């Protein structure tokens, strides 16, 4: 019997289902591990540049004086971003003579020798926007009192970096975190905050108090599940949200954090170096990988209730229910991929730096 005859005979012995599965398995594996390939390609083609703001960025001081960096990922946010920046600046540096910013300094650096002036910087990360997001930041530089706001102990700074091409929210946050880490020294804390301003910036000090006793403090909306803001969402969106929370616990073993997706998270410098030097996901599910790294490194994580309001213009609302379903399936795939990649050693956590003897 020749080789072709043997192959033909073996093929005839396979059931139709076996043949279908043998054809679909490579397709499924390619879909499942697509984040691995996407991460490799994204790192090769992504460019990160500092945006030249005009007039020149006001409020910049010695990098050693930066105490808090607020990372704001932004994709086509020309309408919502200016509102968020104005609210943040007003709360921290203008209202009550900058009392909120002074509280941040007293909370995060109570025992540190006081420099001439601490800086709280806001870093807007433009993630390949196709609208006027960068122009909105330039207008904010001209309109906000960056050179006069604050007090003699703390002042503001506003920067913008551009990520090209669009890589997703996770990629934008990672780029902003790495930029902040490269331009500041301890004591240094890093906050991620959404451009829509849905989380009340007044809860920043609550996170600051929590992170003093933990390595990471995450905002939580779990206490708002029965609030009108959540209940008015569509049935499909609330159903998918509930299924997502169940999947997180079943797939990732993250049980200590009820709300993994709140875009208001505060990191100590060492934790940020490890987490954002390790993560690979560029899309919506990057929060899951962030908490997975925390879990694998036994980092202490505090969950802090925050005030939150629904803000129109969410990217998840564009494209209707089908887009929401596609995004949800993609996030499910990413969760499974994260679990497999760290378990199999495809992805590894950056090791903690050992203290000098």
N, C-alpha and C positions, 0 to 999 in steps of 0.2 A: 504494500500500500504506500503510495507516494505521500509527501507532506501535504499537498493541497487536498488530497482525498481525506487525509486524517483530520485536517482542520475543518473541512466541510462536514465530516461526520460528527466531530465534537460540537460544532455549532448547532447541528440539528438536534443534539441531545439537550441543549439548553432550553429552558422554558421561556416563553415570551416575556414573563415578568423579570426573569434573571437578566435577559438581554436589555430590557428597558432600564433596569437598575444600574447595569454596568455602563450604560450611556449617560444616565443622569448623575451618577456619583461624582465624576470629575467636574461637572457643571456646578453641583452643590458645593463641593469643596472649594472651588474657585470663588463662589459667592461668599462662603463662610469666612474665608481667609483674605477676602478682598481688602480689608483694612491694612493688612500687612504690606501688600503691594502698594496700596495708596500712600502709605506712610513713606515708603522708600522713594516713590516718585515725587511726592510733595517735598521731601527734604532736598532733592536734587534740583528742583526747578524753582523753589521759593526764594524770593529776595526780600530782605527786610531793610528798609532805609528810614532814616530820620527825616521827617518832613520839615522843610525850611519855612517856618512860620514868619509871616510878614505883617506887622512889624516884628522884630526879633523877640523871642520868648522872654517875657518879663518875669521876674521873681526867681530865676535860677540862681542857686548859690553853690557853695562848695559841696561836692557829692557826699562828703562825710557827714553832712548835716541833714541828709534826707532820712526822716524817721518813718514815714509811711508813704508807700506808693499805691495809688488806686488805679487799677488796670481796667479800662473800659473798652471791650471789644465792640466794634461798630461796623455793620455792613448795611449800606444804604440807609443811614440814620440821620439825614440832614434835617428832618423835621423834629424828631424826638430828642436827639442828642443835645441841642442847645438848651432845652428845658431842663434836662438832667444836670448839665454843667452849672446852670444858673442856680438850681436848687441846692446842689452840693456846695458850691462856693458860698452862697448866702448862709447856709446852716453852719458851715465850719468857720468862716472868717468874717462875716459881716454882722449877722444877728448877735445881739448882746456883746458887741465888741470882740467877737471871735472866741467866745467862751467855750464853744464846742471843741475847737481845735486845741485850746489850752487844756481841756479835759483829756483829749487824746494824748497829749504830751505827758501829763501827770500820770496817766494810766499805763502807757507803754514804756516810759522811761523815767520811773520815779527815783531811781538811785543813780542815774547816769550824770556825769559832770555836764552841766549845761553849756552847750556851745553858744556862740553869739546869737544864733537863731536856728531853730529846727525848721525843716521844710516838709510840708505835705504836698507831694506831687501827684498830679493826675496825668496818666498816660493814656491817650486815646489811640487805639490800634485800629486803623482803617484797613479792613480785610477785603481789599480789592473792590471797593465800592464803585458803582457806575453813576452815582449821583453826586451831589455837592457836599458830601460828608466832610471832606478836608476843608472846603471853603467855610463850612459851619464852624469848624475849630478855629480857623483864622479870624472869623468874625467874633468869636468868643474871646480870643486874645485881645482884640481891640476894645471890646465892650466891658469885659470884666476887670475890676480894679486889682489886677494881680500885683501891682507895685505898691499899693497902699493898704490892701486888706490885711487882716490878721493883727498880730500884736508884736511886742518886742521879743517874744519868745518863740513864735511860730508864724510862718508865712506860707503862701501858696506858690505852686509852680504848675504850668500846663505845658505838656509836650504832646507830640503826635508822631507816630511811626506808621509807615505804610507797608503792608504785606501784599505782595503780588506773586502769583494770581490769588484769587479767593481760595482760601483753604478750609474755611469753616470756623465756627466759634472756638473750638478747642485749640486749633492752630493759632488763632489770633491771641487768645489768652496766654498760650505758651510763649509766643513771641514777645508779648508785653512783659511777662514775668522775667524772661531772660534779659531783656533790655534793662529792666529795673535793677535786677541783681548785679548787672555789670557796672552800674553807675552809682552804687551806694555801698556803704559798709555798716556793720552792726553799730548800734542797735537799729534794726530795720525790719519792718513788717510790710506785708503785701496783701492788698485787698482786691478781689475781683468783684466788679459791679456791672450790672447790665445797663446798656445805653438808654433803655426806656424809663429808667428811674422808678420801676414798679415797687422795688423794696425801699422803704422809708429810710433815708440816710440818717435820720435821728437815732436809729438803732445801732449805728456804728460803735458807739461807746460801750454798748452791751457786749458786742463781739470783742472789743479791746479788753474788757475786764476778763472775759472768758479765756482769751488766748494767753493771758499772763500765766494761767495755770495749766494750759494745754498747748500742744504744738499747732493745732488747727482748730478754728472756730467756724462753724457753718451756720448760716441763717436757715431757719426752718419755717415753713408755712403749714406744717402738719396740723396746727391748732385751728387753721382756717378752713378745714375741709367742708364744714357745714355753713360757712359764711356765704352771704349773698354774692360776693365776687366770684366764688367758685361755683355756686349752685346755678348761676345764670349762664354758665358755659353750656355748650351743646351736650346732649346725652352721649353722643359718640365720643367727644373729647374726654368727658369724665369717665366713661367706660374704659377707654384706652389708658387713661391715667391710672385707674385702679388695677388694670391688668399689668401695667408697667411696674407698679410697686410690688405686686406679687412675684413678677419675674425677677426683679432685683434680688429679693430674698432667696428665691429658689436657685438662681444661677450663680450669683456672686458671693453669697454668704455675708453680705453687708446687712447686718441686723441692728446695729447700734444707732444708725441714722435713719430717721423716718422719711425725711425729705432730702433726697440726694440731688435734686435738680435746681434748687434755689441758687440763683446767680449772685449770691452775696456771701462770699467766703473769705476768711482772713487767715493768713499763714505767717508763722514765724519764719525768719530768714532761712534757717537750716532746713526746715520742712519744705519750703518752697524750692530750694536748690535740689533736693532729692526728688520731689514729685515732678517738677516741670523739667528736670533733666532726664526724666525717665519715660514720660507718657508718650504715646504714639497716635492716639485717636485725634482726628481733626474735627470731627462732627459733634452733633448734639450730645452724644453719650460720653463725652470726655470726662464729665463729672464722675461717672461710674469708675473710670480708670483712676482718677485722682484718689477716690476713696479706697479703691483696691490697693493702690500703693501704700496708703496710710495703714490699711489692714495688714498687709504683708510686712511692713516695717514696725508694726506694733506702736504706731504713733497714737498719742492721746488726742481724741477729737471731741469737742464740745458742740452740742446742737443747741442753738439759741433761738427762741421764738422771735420773729420779726413781723412788723406791720407790712402789709403788701396790698396793692390794688391792681386790678386788671387795667392794662393800658392798651388802647387800640393800636393796631399796626404790627402785631406779632407776625413774624415770618411763618409761623405754623398755621396762621389763618389764611395765608394766600394759597390758592390752588384748591380750596375746598376739602371735602372729607377724604377724597382719594389721596391727596398729598399727605394729609395727616396720617392715613393708614400706611402709606409708603415709608414715611419718616419713622413711624412706630416700628415697622418691621425691620428697618435699618438699624434702629437702636437695639432691638432684640438681638439681631445678628452681631452687633458690636459687643454686646454684653457677653455672648457666648464666646466670641473671638478673644476678648480680654481674658476670660477665665482659662481658655485653652492655651493661649500664648504664654501666660505667666506660669501655668502649671507645667507645660512642656519645655520651658526654658527658651522659647523663641524670643520673648521679650524679657528683659531683666531689669530689676530695680537698681538705680545708681546707689552705690554704697555710701554710707555716712562717712564724713571726713573724720579721721581720728584726730583727737586733740594732741597738740605737740607736747612732748614730755618736757 
